[in-house]
Amino acid sequence: NKWMSAIKRTRKSKQKTSQRLFEGSKRRCLQASKKSNSKTNPGKSALQRDNSNKIAEQTQAINVSQPEEP
């Protein structure tokens, strides 16, 4: 019985450490993507860049759909 509880305990701690490592790697990936975004477009996150692109497309569409009156 002692051995079983000890084995269970070690297995749980292993799961915890693997979970922690996974969280850490995920965080690192996010930081890396942020860094690459700042390289390509400094001062703007990917989301902001997408939004500005969408806004530009919308304004172009509005300009096309409403011809300028003489």
Secondary structure, DSSP 8 states (H G I E B T S, - for coil): -HHHHHHHHHHHHHHHHHHHHHHHHHHHHHHHHHHHHHHHSTT--HHHHHHHHHHHHHHHHHHHHS----
